Amino acid sequence: MDLASVVLSRLGLEERRQLPERAEHVREVLYGYRSGSRELAGEGEPRPGYDPALPKMVRYRTKADELGISVRTIGRRVAGLESGGEAALATTASARSVLPCRCGSVRR
């Protein structure tokens, strides 16, 4: 995986603007709070469907329904944020690595 600074430098302004919002959605799924912390909770948090006491898959389904995407996509975003931070949530082709994969060809 490329360094976060490299990934972020390849993004356009709109894509860069969307990353923190996407991370807030993922943190809401994980922790019940868009900030990721009860101490920094926003007004009305946790929202129904995101209470940290609810089963993880209930929170995944709630977010998937809210955003109109699949539960699997939510799972990929959660894994990305946990493994690579906000930069791992970049989805455009320009954010993909151009480094050779282990097989010797260039990843696209």
Protein Blocks (a to p, Z undefined) as FASTA:
>chain_A
ZZfklmmmmpcfklmmmmmmmmmmmmmmmnopanlpaklccehiacehiafkbcfklmmm
mmmmmnopafklmmmmmmmmmmnojmlmpcbfklpcfbdcfkopacZZ
